Amino acid sequence: MSRGSGWIVQTGEMSATIVDGRKLANEVVLEAMERASTLGRRPGLGVVIVGNDPASQIYVRGKQKRAQEAGFLAEVMELPADAGEARVHEAVEAFNAREDIDGILVQLPLPEDVNTLRIMAAIDPEKDVDGLHTLNAGRLVQGSDGLIPCTPLGCMTIIHSVMPDLTGVHAVVIGNSNIVGKPMASLLLAERATVVQTHIHTRNIEAICREADVLVTAVGKPGLVRGSWIKPGAIVIDVGTTRVPVGDGRYRVRGDVAFEEAVEIAGTITPVPGGVGPMTIACLLSNTVKASARRQGMQRKARVVAD
């Protein structure tokens, strides 16, 4: 995937190239729309959200709006916080059964009384555009062609835009979640990078990070990664998004990286907000088109066999 220079911002006062995730995301969305235009019908996305968490509501509205702007069918099923696991399962099954829905996303986190892994397992793996079903997780680890979690996929798109060949590159991932950390490490390994995955119990994490040519952090700890942790010239991908109070009932979103320090040392860095976030939504649309193309292809084959 070739990229122009319109997705980066370079200032004279800062040494790092700052990625404009919104512009890069627009390129990904345009590619998805071009592919969607070749299909027999428009791709369909179904989203399930449980509860009224403000951040989750904002994320879901953003995903629905972006999908509709791209010409997709995009439906949101909202459930109350006390809906219970059985009701969430029913919502997933309803989207599973619909022929016009190609992708299903369950907005996380779910309430504590709902087992996330069981809900993920209920999604048709061919519609699992968040890439969290065990079948797609296994495909990723084995190097098969499955649906890849959107945030790690967005991170890899950014990284490839800066460094197309990762062979032998030393990469460090901070965090080991199923949503970002684990699939991110698998994607980097698939690109022949040497990968170290760290977590809350990792010792000497600062020294480990200082060896990284590519550093990806996804733990939700504002300012965790200081400038002194970063290797000069490294690619720094900040997935963290934490709402931090700034007074008078107002909040700002901060990443895991102490940006003002890191921007003086890194070679390329993603800001928060405006970095990885827009790419996550763009990759969701890309995955939905991929799922739609596969499903429509299977439906055509089924009709030929039936005839």
Buried (B, 14 or more C-beta within 10 A) or exposed (E): EEBEEEBBBEEEEBBBBBBBBBBBBBBBBEBBBEBBEEBEEBBBBBBBBBBEBEEBBEBBEBBBEBBEEBEBBBBBBBBEEEBBBEBBBBBBEBBBEBEEBBBBBBBBEBBEEBEBEEBBBBBBBBBBBBBBBEBBBEBBBEEEEBBBBBBBBBBBBBBBBBBEEBEEBBBBBBBBBBBBBBBBBBBBBBBEBBBBBBEEEBEEBEEBBBBBBBBBBBBBBBBBBBBEBBBEEBBBBBBBBBEEEEEEEEEEBBBBBBBEBBBBBBBBBBBBBBBBBBBBBBBBBBBBBBBBBBBBEEEEEEEEEEE
